[in-house]
Amino acid sequence: MCKLSCHNCGRSYSRRDNLQRHIRFVCGQSPKYACLICNRAFKQKSNYHRHVLNMHQTNLM
Protein backbone atom coordinates (compact mmCIF):
# COMPACT_ATOMS: atom_id res chain seq x y z
CA MET A 1 0.00 0.00 0.00
CA CYS A 2 1.44 3.35 -1.08
CA LYS A 3 1.52 6.18 1.44
CA LEU A 4 0.93 9.69 0.13
CA SER A 5 2.14 12.57 2.29
CA CYS A 6 1.08 16.19 2.55
CA HIS A 7 3.97 18.48 1.62
CA ASN A 8 2.81 21.10 4.16
CA CYS A 9 2.39 19.06 7.35
CA GLY A 10 3.64 15.54 6.58
CA ARG A 11 0.36 13.79 7.34
CA SER A 12 0.07 10.62 5.24
CA TYR A 13 -2.85 8.99 3.47
CA SER A 14 -3.30 5.71 1.63
CA ARG A 15 -5.74 7.21 -0.88
CA ARG A 16 -5.07 10.14 -3.20
CA ASP A 17 -8.61 11.56 -2.82
CA ASN A 18 -8.20 11.75 0.96
CA LEU A 19 -4.90 13.62 0.57
CA GLN A 20 -6.48 16.02 -1.92
CA ARG A 21 -9.41 16.70 0.45
CA HIS A 22 -6.95 17.28 3.30
CA ILE A 23 -4.98 19.80 1.25
CA ARG A 24 -8.10 21.56 -0.04
CA PHE A 25 -10.03 21.85 3.23
CA VAL A 26 -7.73 21.32 6.20
CA CYS A 27 -4.02 21.94 5.83
CA GLY A 28 -2.85 25.53 6.03
CA GLN A 29 -6.28 26.99 6.76
CA SER A 30 -7.33 28.84 9.86
CA PRO A 31 -10.48 27.68 11.62
CA LYS A 32 -13.55 29.47 10.23
CA TYR A 33 -16.27 28.21 12.56
CA ALA A 34 -16.27 28.84 16.31
CA CYS A 35 -18.70 27.24 18.73
CA LEU A 36 -20.81 29.94 20.37
CA ILE A 37 -21.08 27.85 23.54
CA CYS A 38 -17.49 26.76 24.24
CA ASN A 39 -15.43 28.71 21.64
CA ARG A 40 -13.85 25.59 20.14
CA ALA A 41 -12.85 26.33 16.53
CA PHE A 42 -13.33 24.17 13.44
CA LYS A 43 -12.06 24.34 9.87
CA GLN A 44 -15.01 22.46 8.38
CA LYS A 45 -18.65 23.40 8.84
CA SER A 46 -19.70 19.74 9.07
CA ASN A 47 -17.34 19.15 12.00
CA TYR A 48 -18.69 22.24 13.73
CA HIS A 49 -22.29 21.03 13.34
CA ARG A 50 -21.38 17.54 14.58
CA HIS A 51 -19.65 19.05 17.62
CA VAL A 52 -22.67 21.18 18.56
CA LEU A 53 -25.05 18.23 18.23
CA ASN A 54 -22.86 15.77 20.13
CA MET A 55 -21.34 17.98 22.82
CA HIS A 56 -24.13 20.44 23.51
CA GLN A 57 -27.19 18.39 22.48
CA THR A 58 -28.65 21.24 20.47
CA ASN A 59 -29.50 21.87 16.85
CA LEU A 60 -28.32 25.00 15.07
CA MET A 61 -31.31 25.18 12.75
CHARMM-style PDB file with segment names, atoms N, HN, CA, C and O in Angstrom:
ATOM      1  N   MET     1       0.846  -1.176   0.000  1.00  0.00      PROA
ATOM      2  CA  MET     1       0.000   0.000   0.000  1.00  0.00      PROA
ATOM      3  C   MET     1       0.895   1.244   0.000  1.00  0.00      PROA
ATOM      4  O   MET     1       1.797   1.369   0.829  1.00  0.00      PROA
ATOM      5  N   CYS     2       0.642   2.139  -0.915  1.00  0.00      PROA
ATOM      6  HN  CYS     2      -0.091   2.038  -1.588  1.00  0.00      PROA
ATOM      7  CA  CYS     2       1.438   3.349  -1.078  1.00  0.00      PROA
ATOM      8  C   CYS     2       0.947   4.436  -0.119  1.00  0.00      PROA
ATOM      9  O   CYS     2      -0.255   4.677  -0.005  1.00  0.00      PROA
ATOM     10  N   LYS     3       1.870   5.077   0.554  1.00  0.00      PROA
ATOM     11  HN  LYS     3       2.847   4.882   0.461  1.00  0.00      PROA
ATOM     12  CA  LYS     3       1.523   6.183   1.443  1.00  0.00      PROA
ATOM     13  C   LYS     3       1.798   7.497   0.729  1.00  0.00      PROA
ATOM     14  O   LYS     3       2.885   7.710   0.192  1.00  0.00      PROA
ATOM     15  N   LEU     4       0.816   8.362   0.729  1.00  0.00      PROA
ATOM     16  HN  LEU     4      -0.067   8.189   1.165  1.00  0.00      PROA
ATOM     17  CA  LEU     4       0.932   9.688   0.129  1.00  0.00      PROA
ATOM     18  C   LEU     4       0.985  10.709   1.251  1.00  0.00      PROA
ATOM     19  O   LEU     4       0.150  10.681   2.156  1.00  0.00      PROA
ATOM     20  N   SER     5       1.954  11.609   1.201  1.00  0.00      PROA
ATOM     21  HN  SER     5       2.632  11.632   0.466  1.00  0.00      PROA
ATOM     22  CA  SER     5       2.145  12.568   2.289  1.00  0.00      PROA
ATOM     23  C   SER     5       1.859  13.993   1.846  1.00  0.00      PROA
ATOM     24  O   SER     5       2.134  14.379   0.709  1.00  0.00      PROA
ATOM     25  N   CYS     6       1.301  14.766   2.770  1.00  0.00      PROA
ATOM     26  HN  CYS     6       1.077  14.453   3.693  1.00  0.00      PROA
ATOM     27  CA  CYS     6       1.075  16.188   2.551  1.00  0.00      PROA
ATOM     28  C   CYS     6       2.424  16.906   2.624  1.00  0.00      PROA
ATOM     29  O   CYS     6       3.198  16.690   3.557  1.00  0.00      PROA
ATOM     30  N   HSD     7       2.700  17.752   1.648  1.00  0.00      PROA
ATOM     31  HN  HSD     7       2.072  17.928   0.890  1.00  0.00      PROA
ATOM     32  CA  HSD     7       3.970  18.482   1.623  1.00  0.00      PROA
ATOM     33  C   HSD     7       4.017  19.590   2.670  1.00  0.00      PROA
ATOM     34  O   HSD     7       5.099  20.057   3.026  1.00  0.00      PROA
ATOM     35  N   ASN     8       2.853  20.017   3.168  1.00  0.00      PROA
ATOM     36  HN  ASN     8       1.974  19.638   2.879  1.00  0.00      PROA
ATOM     37  CA  ASN     8       2.810  21.095   4.163  1.00  0.00      PROA
ATOM     38  C   ASN     8       3.025  20.597   5.583  1.00  0.00      PROA
ATOM     39  O   ASN     8       3.791  21.194   6.340  1.00  0.00      PROA
ATOM     40  N   CYS     9       2.349  19.497   5.956  1.00  0.00      PROA
ATOM     41  HN  CYS     9       1.727  19.012   5.341  1.00  0.00      PROA
ATOM     42  CA  CYS     9       2.385  19.059   7.354  1.00  0.00      PROA
ATOM     43  C   CYS     9       2.938  17.649   7.554  1.00  0.00      PROA
ATOM     44  O   CYS     9       3.227  17.257   8.685  1.00  0.00      PROA
ATOM     45  N   GLY    10       3.090  16.878   6.470  1.00  0.00      PROA
ATOM     46  HN  GLY    10       2.855  17.196   5.551  1.00  0.00      PROA
ATOM     47  CA  GLY    10       3.643  15.539   6.582  1.00  0.00      PROA
ATOM     48  C   GLY    10       2.637  14.445   6.876  1.00  0.00      PROA
ATOM     49  O   GLY    10       3.005  13.271   6.922  1.00  0.00      PROA
ATOM     50  N   ARG    11       1.375  14.797   7.078  1.00  0.00      PROA
ATOM     51  HN  ARG    11       1.076  15.751   7.040  1.00  0.00      PROA
ATOM     52  CA  ARG    11       0.358  13.785   7.344  1.00  0.00      PROA
ATOM     53  C   ARG    11       0.231  12.872   6.131  1.00  0.00      PROA
ATOM     54  O   ARG    11       0.260  13.346   4.995  1.00  0.00      PROA
ATOM     55  N   SER    12       0.091  11.562   6.361  1.00  0.00      PROA
ATOM     56  HN  SER    12       0.068  11.177   7.283  1.00  0.00      PROA
ATOM     57  CA  SER    12       0.070  10.622   5.245  1.00  0.00      PROA
ATOM     58  C   SER    12      -1.290   9.957   5.088  1.00  0.00      PROA
ATOM     59  O   SER    12      -2.038   9.776   6.048  1.00  0.00      PROA
ATOM     60  N   TYR    13      -1.579   9.603   3.849  1.00  0.00      PROA
ATOM     61  HN  TYR    13      -0.972   9.750   3.069  1.00  0.00      PROA
ATOM     62  CA  TYR    13      -2.850   8.987   3.471  1.00  0.00      PROA
ATOM     63  C   TYR    13      -2.577   7.840   2.516  1.00  0.00      PROA
ATOM     64  O   TYR    13      -1.601   7.863   1.767  1.00  0.00      PROA
ATOM     65  N   SER    14      -3.442   6.840   2.545  1.00  0.00      PROA
ATOM     66  HN  SER    14      -4.235   6.821   3.153  1.00  0.00      PROA
ATOM     67  CA  SER    14      -3.298   5.713   1.632  1.00  0.00      PROA
ATOM     68  C   SER    14      -4.047   5.948   0.329  1.00  0.00      PROA
ATOM     69  O   SER    14      -3.801   5.260  -0.662  1.00  0.00      PROA
ATOM     70  N   ARG    15      -4.959   6.913   0.323  1.00  0.00      PROA
ATOM     71  HN  ARG    15      -5.159   7.472   1.128  1.00  0.00      PROA
ATOM     72  CA  ARG    15      -5.739   7.205  -0.885  1.00  0.00      PROA
ATOM     73  C   ARG    15      -5.517   8.647  -1.328  1.00  0.00      PROA
ATOM     74  O   ARG    15      -5.512   9.570  -0.514  1.00  0.00      PROA
ATOM     75  N   ARG    16      -5.335   8.819  -2.631  1.00  0.00      PROA
ATOM     76  HN  ARG    16      -5.340   8.069  -3.292  1.00  0.00      PROA
ATOM     77  CA  ARG    16      -5.070  10.141  -3.200  1.00  0.00      PROA
ATOM     78  C   ARG    16      -6.215  11.116  -2.940  1.00  0.00      PROA
ATOM     79  O   ARG    16      -5.966  12.287  -2.653  1.00  0.00      PROA
ATOM     80  N   ASP    17      -7.472  10.656  -3.033  1.00  0.00      PROA
ATOM     81  HN  ASP    17      -7.674   9.705  -3.266  1.00  0.00      PROA
ATOM     82  CA  ASP    17      -8.606  11.560  -2.825  1.00  0.00      PROA
ATOM     83  C   ASP    17      -8.650  12.089  -1.394  1.00  0.00      PROA
ATOM     84  O   ASP    17      -9.048  13.233  -1.173  1.00  0.00      PROA
ATOM     85  N   ASN    18      -8.251  11.277  -0.425  1.00  0.00      PROA
ATOM     86  HN  ASN    18      -7.928  10.348  -0.604  1.00  0.00      PROA
ATOM     87  CA  ASN    18      -8.201  11.753   0.964  1.00  0.00      PROA
ATOM     88  C   ASN    18      -7.112  12.811   1.151  1.00  0.00      PROA
ATOM     89  O   ASN    18      -7.314  13.789   1.870  1.00  0.00      PROA
ATOM     90  N   LEU    19      -5.968  12.619   0.511  1.00  0.00      PROA
ATOM     91  HN  LEU    19      -5.803  11.824  -0.073  1.00  0.00      PROA
ATOM     92  CA  LEU    19      -4.900  13.616   0.566  1.00  0.00      PROA
ATOM     93  C   LEU    19      -5.355  14.915  -0.089  1.00  0.00      PROA
ATOM     94  O   LEU    19      -5.108  15.995   0.447  1.00  0.00      PROA
ATOM     95  N   GLN    20      -6.008  14.827  -1.229  1.00  0.00      PROA
ATOM     96  HN  GLN    20      -6.209  13.950  -1.666  1.00  0.00      PROA
ATOM     97  CA  GLN    20      -6.484  16.023  -1.921  1.00  0.00      PROA
ATOM     98  C   GLN    20      -7.509  16.779  -1.083  1.00  0.00      PROA
ATOM     99  O   GLN    20      -7.478  18.009  -1.035  1.00  0.00      PROA
ATOM    100  N   ARG    21      -8.422  16.060  -0.420  1.00  0.00      PROA
ATOM    101  HN  ARG    21      -8.448  15.061  -0.460  1.00  0.00      PROA
ATOM    102  CA  ARG    21      -9.410  16.703   0.451  1.00  0.00      PROA
ATOM    103  C   ARG    21      -8.714  17.383   1.629  1.00  0.00      PROA
ATOM    104  O   ARG    21      -9.074  18.497   2.011  1.00  0.00      PROA
ATOM    105  N   HSD    22      -7.722  16.711   2.196  1.00  0.00      PROA
ATOM    106  HN  HSD    22      -7.430  15.806   1.886  1.00  0.00      PROA
ATOM    107  CA  HSD    22      -6.953  17.282   3.305  1.00  0.00      PROA
ATOM    108  C   HSD    22      -6.298  18.595   2.880  1.00  0.00      PROA
ATOM    109  O   HSD    22      -6.380  19.592   3.598  1.00  0.00      PROA
ATOM    110  N   ILE    23      -5.658  18.598   1.733  1.00  0.00      PROA
ATOM    111  HN  ILE    23      -5.592  17.788   1.149  1.00  0.00      PROA
ATOM    112  CA  ILE    23      -4.976  19.800   1.249  1.00  0.00      PROA
ATOM    113  C   ILE    23      -5.980  20.909   0.957  1.00  0.00      PROA
ATOM    114  O   ILE    23      -5.727  22.072   1.272  1.00  0.00      PROA
ATOM    115  N   ARG    24      -7.104  20.562   0.365  1.00  0.00      PROA
ATOM    116  HN  ARG    24      -7.309  19.618   0.110  1.00  0.00      PROA
ATOM    117  CA  ARG    24      -8.095  21.561  -0.039  1.00  0.00      PROA
ATOM    118  C   ARG    24      -8.820  22.179   1.153  1.00  0.00      PROA
ATOM    119  O   ARG    24      -9.078  23.383   1.158  1.00  0.00      PROA
ATOM    120  N   PHE    25      -9.151  21.373   2.163  1.00  0.00      PROA
ATOM    121  HN  PHE    25      -8.941  20.395   2.159  1.00  0.00      PROA
ATOM    122  CA  PHE    25     -10.027  21.854   3.226  1.00  0.00      PROA
ATOM    123  C   PHE    25      -9.391  21.994   4.600  1.00  0.00      PROA
ATOM    124  O   PHE    25      -9.942  22.685   5.457  1.00  0.00      PROA
ATOM    125  N   VAL    26      -8.258  21.367   4.833  1.00  0.00      PROA
ATOM    126  HN  VAL    26      -7.810  20.806   4.137  1.00  0.00      PROA
ATOM    127  CA  VAL    26      -7.734  21.321   6.199  1.00  0.00      PROA
ATOM    128  C   VAL    26      -6.374  21.990   6.335  1.00  0.00      PROA
ATOM    129  O   VAL    26      -6.228  22.941   7.104  1.00  0.00      PROA
ATOM    130  N   CYS    27      -5.400  21.519   5.616  1.00  0.00      PROA
ATOM    131  HN  CYS    27      -5.518  20.747   4.992  1.00  0.00      PROA
ATOM    132  CA  CYS    27      -4.015  21.940   5.826  1.00  0.00      PROA
ATOM    133  C   CYS    27      -3.791  23.395   5.420  1.00  0.00      PROA
ATOM    134  O   CYS    27      -4.145  23.807   4.316  1.00  0.00      PROA
ATOM    135  N   GLY    28      -3.205  24.151   6.318  1.00  0.00      PROA
ATOM    136  HN  GLY    28      -2.917  23.816   7.215  1.00  0.00      PROA
ATOM    137  CA  GLY    28      -2.854  25.530   6.030  1.00  0.00      PROA
ATOM    138  C   GLY    28      -3.987  26.524   6.180  1.00  0.00      PROA
ATOM    139  O   GLY    28      -3.792  27.712   5.921  1.00  0.00      PROA
ATOM    140  N   GLN    29      -5.155  26.084   6.587  1.00  0.00      PROA
ATOM    141  HN  GLN    29      -5.314  25.119   6.797  1.00  0.00      PROA
ATOM    142  CA  GLN    29      -6.284  26.993   6.757  1.00  0.00      PROA
ATOM    143  C   GLN    29      -6.511  27.285   8.233  1.00  0.00      PROA
ATOM    144  O   GLN    29      -6.295  26.434   9.096  1.00  0.00      PROA
ATOM    145  N   SER    30      -6.940  28.480   8.495  1.00  0.00      PROA
ATOM    146  HN  SER    30      -7.115  29.172   7.794  1.00  0.00      PROA
ATOM    147  CA  SER    30      -7.326  28.843   9.856  1.00  0.00      PROA
ATOM    148  C   SER    30      -8.760  28.391  10.096  1.00  0.00      PROA
ATOM    149  O   SER    30      -9.558  28.352   9.160  1.00  0.00      PROA
ATOM    150  N   PRO    31      -9.095  28.053  11.324  1.00  0.00      PROA
ATOM    151  CA  PRO    31     -10.482  27.677  11.620  1.00  0.00      PROA
ATOM    152  C   PRO    31     -11.447  28.812  11.286  1.00  0.00      PROA
ATOM    153  O   PRO    31     -11.184  29.971  11.607  1.00  0.00      PROA
ATOM    154  N   LYS    32     -12.559  28.477  10.643  1.00  0.00      PROA
ATOM    155  HN  LYS    32     -12.773  27.535  10.382  1.00  0.00      PROA
ATOM    156  CA  LYS    32     -13.548  29.474  10.227  1.00  0.00      PROA
ATOM    157  C   LYS    32     -14.787  29.473  11.106  1.00  0.00      PROA
ATOM    158  O   LYS    32     -15.516  30.464  11.151  1.00  0.00      PROA
ATOM    159  N   TYR    33     -15.030  28.372  11.803  1.00  0.00      PROA
ATOM    160  HN  TYR    33     -14.438  27.567  11.766  1.00  0.00      PROA
ATOM    161  CA  TYR    33     -16.273  28.211  12.562  1.00  0.00      PROA
ATOM    162  C   TYR    33     -15.943  28.043  14.035  1.00  0.00      PROA
ATOM    163  O   TYR    33     -15.195  27.141  14.410  1.00  0.00      PROA
ATOM    164  N   ALA    34     -16.499  28.907  14.866  1.00  0.00      PROA
ATOM    165  HN  ALA    34     -17.107  29.640  14.562  1.00  0.00      PROA
ATOM    166  CA  ALA    34     -16.268  28.837  16.307  1.00  0.00      PROA
ATOM    167  C   ALA    34     -17.580  28.527  17.009  1.00  0.00      PROA
ATOM    168  O   ALA    34     -18.615  29.118  16.704  1.00  0.00      PROA
ATOM    169  N   CYS    35     -17.527  27.606  17.944  1.00  0.00      PROA
ATOM    170  HN  CYS    35     -16.685  27.126  18.192  1.00  0.00      PROA
ATOM    171  CA  CYS    35     -18.698  27.245  18.728  1.00  0.00      PROA
ATOM    172  C   CYS    35     -19.078  28.428  19.620  1.00  0.00      PROA
ATOM    173  O   CYS    35     -18.236  28.974  20.332  1.00  0.00      PROA
ATOM    174  N   LEU    36     -20.331  28.809  19.574  1.00  0.00      PROA
ATOM    175  HN  LEU    36     -21.015  28.365  18.996  1.00  0.00      PROA
ATOM    176  CA  LEU    36     -20.810  29.936  20.374  1.00  0.00      PROA
ATOM    177  C   LEU    36     -20.932  29.584  21.856  1.00  0.00      PROA
ATOM    178  O   LEU    36     -21.038  30.472  22.702  1.00  0.00      PROA
ATOM    179  N   ILE    37     -20.918  28.298  22.163  1.00  0.00      PROA
ATOM    180  HN  ILE    37     -20.833  27.577  21.475  1.00  0.00      PROA
ATOM    181  CA  ILE    37     -21.078  27.850  23.543  1.00  0.00      PROA
ATOM    182  C   ILE    37     -19.728  27.690  24.249  1.00  0.00      PROA
ATOM    183  O   ILE    37     -19.557  28.148  25.379  1.00  0.00      PROA
ATOM    184  N   CYS    38     -18.765  27.037  23.577  1.00  0.00      PROA
ATOM    185  HN  CYS    38     -18.903  26.665  22.659  1.00  0.00      PROA
ATOM    186  CA  CYS    38     -17.486  26.762  24.241  1.00  0.00      PROA
ATOM    187  C   CYS    38     -16.274  27.363  23.526  1.00  0.00      PROA
ATOM    188  O   CYS    38     -15.147  27.205  23.996  1.00  0.00      PROA
ATOM    189  N   ASN    39     -16.483  28.040  22.412  1.00  0.00      PROA
ATOM    190  HN  ASN    39     -17.398  28.168  22.031  1.00  0.00      PROA
ATOM    191  CA  ASN    39     -15.428  28.711  21.645  1.00  0.00      PROA
ATOM    192  C   ASN    39     -14.440  27.779  20.959  1.00  0.00      PROA
ATOM    193  O   ASN    39     -13.402  28.241  20.485  1.00  0.00      PROA
ATOM    194  N   ARG    40     -14.724  26.487  20.889  1.00  0.00      PROA
ATOM    195  HN  ARG    40     -15.567  26.111  21.274  1.00  0.00      PROA
ATOM    196  CA  ARG    40     -13.854  25.588  20.137  1.00  0.00      PROA
ATOM    197  C   ARG    40     -13.979  25.921  18.655  1.00  0.00      PROA
ATOM    198  O   ARG    40     -15.081  26.176  18.169  1.00  0.00      PROA
ATOM    199  N   ALA    41     -12.863  25.921  17.933  1.00  0.00      PROA
ATOM    200  HN  ALA    41     -11.968  25.713  18.327  1.00  0.00      PROA
ATOM    201  CA  ALA    41     -12.854  26.327  16.529  1.00  0.00      PROA
ATOM    202  C   ALA    41     -12.708  25.126  15.599  1.00  0.00      PROA
ATOM    203  O   ALA    41     -12.056  24.136  15.932  1.00  0.00      PROA
ATOM    204  N   PHE    42     -13.326  25.236  14.432  1.00  0.00      PROA
ATOM    205  HN  PHE    42     -13.855  26.040  14.162  1.00  0.00      PROA
ATOM    206  CA  PHE    42     -13.335  24.170  13.437  1.00  0.00      PROA
ATOM    207  C   PHE    42     -13.051  24.731  12.054  1.00  0.00      PROA
ATOM    208  O   PHE    42     -13.448  25.851  11.732  1.00  0.00      PROA
ATOM    209  N   LYS    43     -12.363  23.945  11.245  1.00  0.00      PROA
ATOM    210  HN  LYS    43     -12.041  23.036  11.507  1.00  0.00      PROA
ATOM    211  CA  LYS    43     -12.062  24.342   9.875  1.00  0.00      PROA
ATOM    212  C   LYS    43     -13.182  23.958   8.919  1.00  0.00      PROA
ATOM    213  O   LYS    43     -13.360  24.600   7.883  1.00  0.00      PROA
ATOM    214  N   GLN    44     -13.930  22.929   9.252  1.00  0.00      PROA
ATOM    215  HN  GLN    44     -13.785  22.408  10.094  1.00  0.00      PROA
ATOM    216  CA  GLN    44     -15.009  22.462   8.383  1.00  0.00      PROA
ATOM    217  C   GLN    44     -16.354  22.651   9.074  1.00  0.00      PROA
ATOM    218  O   GLN    44     -16.511  22.360  10.260  1.00  0.00      PROA
ATOM    219  N   LYS    45     -17.311  23.141   8.307  1.00  0.00      PROA
ATOM    220  HN  LYS    45     -17.183  23.378   7.344  1.00  0.00      PROA
ATOM    221  CA  LYS    45     -18.651  23.399   8.835  1.00  0.00      PROA
ATOM    222  C   LYS    45     -19.302  22.122   9.357  1.00  0.00      PROA
ATOM    223  O   LYS    45     -19.981  22.144  10.384  1.00  0.00      PROA
ATOM    224  N   SER    46     -19.096  21.008   8.650  1.00  0.00      PROA
ATOM    225  HN  SER    46     -18.545  20.990   7.816  1.00  0.00      PROA
ATOM    226  CA  SER    46     -19.704  19.743   9.070  1.00  0.00      PROA
ATOM    227  C   SER    46     -19.178  19.295  10.433  1.00  0.00      PROA
ATOM    228  O   SER    46     -19.938  18.763  11.242  1.00  0.00      PROA
ATOM    229  N   ASN    47     -17.900  19.501  10.692  1.00  0.00      PROA
ATOM    230  HN  ASN    47     -17.283  19.933  10.035  1.00  0.00      PROA
ATOM    231  CA  ASN    47     -17.336  19.145  12.000  1.00  0.00      PROA
ATOM    232  C   ASN    47     -17.887  20.044  13.101  1.00  0.00      PROA
ATOM    233  O   ASN    47     -18.126  19.593  14.221  1.00  0.00      PROA
ATOM    234  N   TYR    48     -18.086  21.306  12.777  1.00  0.00      PROA
ATOM    235  HN  TYR    48     -17.892  21.673  11.867  1.00  0.00      PROA
ATOM    236  CA  TYR    48     -18.690  22.240  13.726  1.00  0.00      PROA
ATOM    237  C   TYR    48     -20.106  21.804  14.088  1.00  0.00      PROA
ATOM    238  O   TYR    48     -20.458  21.766  15.267  1.00  0.00      PROA
ATOM    239  N   HSD    49     -20.921  21.473  13.087  1.00  0.00      PROA
ATOM    240  HN  HSD    49     -20.635  21.504  12.129  1.00  0.00      PROA
ATOM    241  CA  HSD    49     -22.293  21.029  13.342  1.00  0.00      PROA
ATOM    242  C   HSD    49     -22.316  19.738  14.163  1.00  0.00      PROA
ATOM    243  O   HSD    49     -23.124  19.601  15.082  1.00  0.00      PROA
ATOM    244  N   ARG    50     -21.440  18.801  13.837  1.00  0.00      PROA
ATOM    245  HN  ARG    50     -20.783  18.913  13.091  1.00  0.00      PROA
ATOM    246  CA  ARG    50     -21.376  17.537  14.583  1.00  0.00      PROA
ATOM    247  C   ARG    50     -21.008  17.803  16.038  1.00  0.00      PROA
ATOM    248  O   ARG    50     -21.582  17.200  16.945  1.00  0.00      PROA
ATOM    249  N   HSD    51     -20.061  18.696  16.262  1.00  0.00      PROA
ATOM    250  HN  HSD    51     -19.594  19.185  15.526  1.00  0.00      PROA
ATOM    251  CA  HSD    51     -19.649  19.052  17.620  1.00  0.00      PROA
ATOM    252  C   HSD    51     -20.823  19.599  18.429  1.00  0.00      PROA
ATOM    253  O   HSD    51     -21.062  19.166  19.556  1.00  0.00      PROA
ATOM    254  N   VAL    52     -21.554  20.553  17.851  1.00  0.00      PROA
ATOM    255  HN  VAL    52     -21.359  20.905  16.935  1.00  0.00      PROA
ATOM    256  CA  VAL    52     -22.671  21.176  18.565  1.00  0.00      PROA
ATOM    257  C   VAL    52     -23.728  20.138  18.909  1.00  0.00      PROA
ATOM    258  O   VAL    52     -24.250  20.130  20.023  1.00  0.00      PROA
ATOM    259  N   LEU    53     -24.046  19.264  17.964  1.00  0.00      PROA
ATOM    260  HN  LEU    53     -23.621  19.270  17.059  1.00  0.00      PROA
ATOM    261  CA  LEU    53     -25.055  18.233  18.226  1.00  0.00      PROA
ATOM    262  C   LEU    53     -24.602  17.243  19.296  1.00  0.00      PROA
ATOM    263  O   LEU    53     -25.379  16.882  20.180  1.00  0.00      PROA
ATOM    264  N   ASN    54     -23.350  16.804  19.216  1.00  0.00      PROA
ATOM    265  HN  ASN    54     -22.719  17.097  18.498  1.00  0.00      PROA
ATOM    266  CA  ASN    54     -22.863  15.770  20.135  1.00  0.00      PROA
ATOM    267  C   ASN    54     -22.460  16.303  21.510  1.00  0.00      PROA
ATOM    268  O   ASN    54     -22.703  15.647  22.522  1.00  0.00      PROA
ATOM    269  N   MET    55     -21.858  17.467  21.551  1.00  0.00      PROA
ATOM    270  HN  MET    55     -21.661  18.000  20.729  1.00  0.00      PROA
ATOM    271  CA  MET    55     -21.342  17.976  22.819  1.00  0.00      PROA
ATOM    272  C   MET    55     -22.337  18.842  23.577  1.00  0.00      PROA
ATOM    273  O   MET    55     -22.299  18.900  24.807  1.00  0.00      PROA
ATOM    274  N   HSD    56     -23.220  19.510  22.862  1.00  0.00      PROA
ATOM    275  HN  HSD    56     -23.252  19.463  21.864  1.00  0.00      PROA
ATOM    276  CA  HSD    56     -24.132  20.445  23.510  1.00  0.00      PROA
ATOM    277  C   HSD    56     -25.594  20.055  23.335  1.00  0.00      PROA
ATOM    278  O   HSD    56     -26.487  20.774  23.784  1.00  0.00      PROA
ATOM    279  N   GLN    57     -25.842  18.923  22.683  1.00  0.00      PROA
ATOM    280  HN  GLN    57     -25.117  18.340  22.318  1.00  0.00      PROA
ATOM    281  CA  GLN    57     -27.195  18.388  22.476  1.00  0.00      PROA
ATOM    282  C   GLN    57     -28.188  19.448  22.002  1.00  0.00      PROA
ATOM    283  O   GLN    57     -29.304  19.548  22.513  1.00  0.00      PROA
ATOM    284  N   THR    58     -27.764  20.228  21.026  1.00  0.00      PROA
ATOM    285  HN  THR    58     -26.858  20.147  20.611  1.00  0.00      PROA
ATOM    286  CA  THR    58     -28.649  21.242  20.474  1.00  0.00      PROA
ATOM    287  C   THR    58     -28.514  21.250  18.960  1.00  0.00      PROA
ATOM    288  O   THR    58     -27.514  20.785  18.414  1.00  0.00      PROA
ATOM    289  N   ASN    59     -29.508  21.773  18.298  1.00  0.00      PROA
ATOM    290  HN  ASN    59     -30.321  22.151  18.741  1.00  0.00      PROA
ATOM    291  CA  ASN    59     -29.496  21.869  16.846  1.00  0.00      PROA
ATOM    292  C   ASN    59     -29.363  23.340  16.471  1.00  0.00      PROA
ATOM    293  O   ASN    59     -29.988  24.203  17.088  1.00  0.00      PROA
ATOM    294  N   LEU    60     -28.567  23.615  15.483  1.00  0.00      PROA
ATOM    295  HN  LEU    60     -28.059  22.914  14.982  1.00  0.00      PROA
ATOM    296  CA  LEU    60     -28.321  24.999  15.073  1.00  0.00      PROA
ATOM    297  C   LEU    60     -29.413  25.564  14.183  1.00  0.00      PROA
ATOM    298  O   LEU    60     -29.466  26.774  13.960  1.00  0.00      PROA
ATOM    299  N   MET    61     -30.268  24.724  13.683  1.00  0.00      PROA
ATOM    300  HN  MET    61     -30.226  23.742  13.864  1.00  0.00      PROA
ATOM    301  CA  MET    61     -31.308  25.175  12.746  1.00  0.00      PROA
ATOM    302  C   MET    61     -32.504  25.730  13.464  1.00  0.00      PROA
ATOM    303  OT1 MET    61     -33.468  26.152  12.825  1.00  0.00      PROA
TER     304      MET     61
END
